[in-house]
């Protein structure tokens, strides 16, 4: 069934059409969302966003105009992008900064410009770590995952995770110092 027919069927609230759309575009939507959120969200959160995309499509299917779109891909992509960004915004309050010898960010800092600059600095230096080390740091410091959970996710020992955390902190500290962002006590 082509997308124009699917849109007409969705507009008529045909569940079979929704199932076809999900089967056709689920991997595509998952890819888009994963590209936006990266390692900042867990797999379950990404799956929730994917489901929300199709729920939104279903709830708003009466607004679909098959004459405006040749296919559903751009329409679904827009929903996926917006939902992923909204989820990141909602989760922003739950993210806490790296500390332990690298960062001392006071809780009462309210200046969004400073926070953005700190995030940009961290993103810049994090890219010098391996993907695995980035994943471990983000899961541990930003998502608050326990070492035991990370060992389960990565099939590594607890001592290996702890060692990688320590080496990554040391490397980040050195990278921050080299760039003049770290003065021995905090990011400047």
WOSULWO-V520409 format. One record per residue. N is the residue number from 1. PSI is psi in whole degrees, -180 to 180 (999 if undefined). Layout:
n psi
N PSI
N PSI
//
This chain:
n psi
1 129
2 168
3 -35
4 -44
5 -40
6 -44
7 -42
8 -41
9 -38
10 -41
11 -32
12 4
13 40
14 114
15 -32
16 -38
17 -41
18 -43
19 -40
20 -43
21 -44
22 -48
23 -34
24 -40
25 2
26 -46
27 -40
28 -47
29 -42
30 -42
31 -47
32 -49
33 -42
34 -37
35 -33
36 -45
37 -19
38 -132
39 9
40 -18
41 153
42 164
43 -40
44 -38
45 -40
46 -44
47 -36
48 -42
49 -42
50 -46
51 -41
52 -34
53 -47
54 -31
55 -43
56 -43
57 -45
58 -46
59 -32
60 16
61 -26
62 -19
63 -9
64 135
65 102
66 -21
67 -22
68 -24
69 137
70 -30
71 167
72 -18
73 -53
74 -35
75 -48
76 -39
77 -43
78 -44
79 -46
80 -45
81 -48
82 -42
83 -39
84 -45
85 -40
86 -41
87 -42
88 -41
89 -43
90 -35
91 -12
92 -36
93 -25
94 -11
95 130
96 150
97 160
98 141
99 -109
100 84
101 -7
102 -53
103 140
104 89
105 117
106 142
107 -25
108 7
109 123
110 -1
111 109
112 -28
113 -43
114 -44
115 -43
116 -43
117 -42
118 -43
119 -42
120 -42
121 -46
122 -43
123 -41
124 -47
125 -28
126 -30
127 -12
128 -5
129 160
130 160
131 -39
132 -43
133 -38
134 -46
135 -46
136 -48
137 -47
138 -44
139 -43
140 -51
141 -40
142 -35
143 -7
144 22
145 146
146 154
147 -38
148 -41
149 -39
150 -40
151 -38
152 -45
153 -38
154 -3
155 44
156 162
157 159
158 -41
159 -36
160 -44
161 -46
162 -42
163 -43
164 -38
165 -46
166 -47
167 -40
168 -42
169 -44
170 -44
171 -42
172 -43
173 -45
174 -45
175 -40
176 -42
177 -44
178 -33
179 1
180 19
181 -10
182 129
183 19
184 -22
185 -35
186 167
187 135
188 999
//
